[in-house]
Amino acid sequence: MSVTHAKAGSPVRGRRAEGIGLPRRIENELRKQNDRFSAAVENMSHGLAMFDADEHMIICNGNYISIFCLNAEIVRPGIRFFDILQHSVDIGVASHSAEELYAIRKPYIDQAKPSTYEETLSDGRIVNISHRPLASGGWVSIYEDITEQRRAEQELKEQHRRFDAALANMSQGLLMYDSDGRLIVRNERFLELYHVTPADIPLGMGHRDALEQLVRLGLYAEIDIDSEISKTAACLQAGEMRSTYRHLADGRTLLVVRRPMSGGGWVATFDDVTERRRVEERMTHLAHHDTLTNLPNRSMFRERLDQALDEATDLAIFSLDLDRFKAVNDTWGHPAGDWLLKCVAERLQRCLRIETDVVARFGGDEFVIIQSNTKGAGDAEKLARRIVDIIGRPFRDKSRDMHIGISLGIALFPNDGRDADTLLKNADMALYRAKSEGRNVYRFFEPGMDAMVRHDAHSKPIWRQRCGGRNSSSTSNPS
């Protein structure tokens, strides 16, 4: 305390005054330091307790009292460490007896180096305890309730376990890339599908590097890497899924589906769809081809004819019907007739230019041909003669010869019609004329044939309404 002069009202100066003021300043500074220390201790997020060399508590904070649910009136500075343990047992917080707890903690307390361990309370909470020895003897302990942390870690571990189990049991291959395009997940099924090892496609590899590696290993028959990367990036940026079929060098087909992730990056799945694609292609093929001869059917022929007409090139339409086919069925049965139809289909194909011409079976023993890029009637007549000649040659099966012929009707585009229906109808009328004139011949469409066909249809049952009833693929409608 400062001493003030009674008369002058000024402080007393001299050594005596200085001697009185120094202890007060030290005392005030110590008080300030204690206040700062207490404030720091009380505002810690963890519990704290300090003990002297005799194991008596020097100080603790509120979090220490709260973590262990202690009574602040009992747990005060000066209380023995063992008595605190006994108090925790008495209130039912401790999961062991005071003696057992003391035996557990004593080795840590006696160590001359920092140590950490965990203790589980009776209510299941987990407390992390860190001991730090003091230079003057005793120790300071920091207490942290890590129950939620451990629970979160356990949940995360369980999620990882489920995730790993899902990856291991997926029928699809999977790759996961982060937002920087780096590979962060790769399952075993992916390695199996591509017949590669983890060293071939390591984690951390970039998207481009992975594609280049698959090409380098000879797995992709053909791929435009720059296009693949740009298309994938565009879809992911738009938040859209992208799927493509990837054809491997060994003939397999994989369906690759890329899906963006909400946090950035994407997941790519790989599914072997080789058999499924083969079935789909087979179904598509059957929908457009005759099951017996494997020639295009009526539907596919119409598509090819419409396409040829759109290209506006000169072409000829042939309507064909076998002669004496009924005799084959009557003599040797329908199996022989089916065999003969397949042989006829093969011979007709050999007469055509594979790149441009088309032959189709409409049903029964009826066939149609598109001859493209003709140079007038002359080209069509050459093809007609060739067909009559080759079909007129014997068909040998099991040491027996089958003799048939063929009649053809021809309509030319654009003179005989500019649309598919007209051309097919006119080719049919020309065929009718060929049949009526002795068969095994060809005839071009001529104006006036329509009237003749209508007249003959009323006078005698020669015309078979060829424009309809062609859907049958069996041999039950022989000529």
C-alpha angles and dihedrals in degrees: 000000000000116000116222125209108246098219107030095034091226127124118270109254129206140068094303093058091048091050091054095047100050097066090047092053091048090048091050092047091050090049090052091048090050091050091050091047092049091048091050093048094047093049095051115120089222132058118261133194128173124201132188128228090274090056094250118140115252099182142341135183133232094259090060090054090045097048093054095033090235127170108251090206090061101035101063134138110293097034115129119251091235091053090054089054090049090049091054089052092049093054092046099246099114119079093208137041119274090252092052092046092049091049089052096049100037096078090053092047093051095051115106091217135062116277137180134201140156130244126196116215126215092260091056097257117140120221123194110214122197119190122202119184119228121228091231092051128272125064146248121231129202117204125199127181102224097170095116092042092053091044091051090047090051092048090048090049090050091049090051090049092051091044092050090047091050092048092048093051099041117121088211129069115243137201124179123199126193125227090276091056094253122142110248103161131034125167131212093248091063090055090049094050093051096035091232135132129238088254090059093056105024125184111264093040116136124241094250092045091053093051092046090049092052089051091046090052089054095243099123114062092202134350137159100222096189091051092045093053095045094048092048092048092049093051094045092048089053090048092243132137118242126200129183138169112242117201115210126211091246091061099259123129123218126194108219116197122185120197125184119235122226094236094049131276125063146247122235120198125196121206125183102230097164096120093039091052091048090052091047091048090047092050091048090048092050090049090058103032139064110254095218103045099019088229120137112279129224093279096052093041090056091051091051092046093050089049092050091049091050089056088055096219124148111267144161129226117211123198109198133190127178120240122222091007091132089062091059092053093045093047104039105013136244096299088061090046091052090050090050093050090054090050091050090051090053093049092048091052090052089056093057138072104253094210098054114011128076132203121190137178116230095187139287108020095328122118135174131202136199112205107193131202094018122176096221131291092320094073091046092050092051091053092046092053091048091051094048089050099047096043090047091062116098120270110219119207124166093343093310128110123222117201120198138147137209136228123206136198118196131202122183127215125255100005096054097038143333100218134056098248094051094047093049092047093050093047088052092052090050088051090052089054090050091050092048093051098059106291130245087077138098129232133188120226115264131187111262095038090107092063091046092052092051091050093049092046088062096042102045137004097246099114111080098195090251093183088072138036095043098125096093115104094187129094093243093107103061126168 
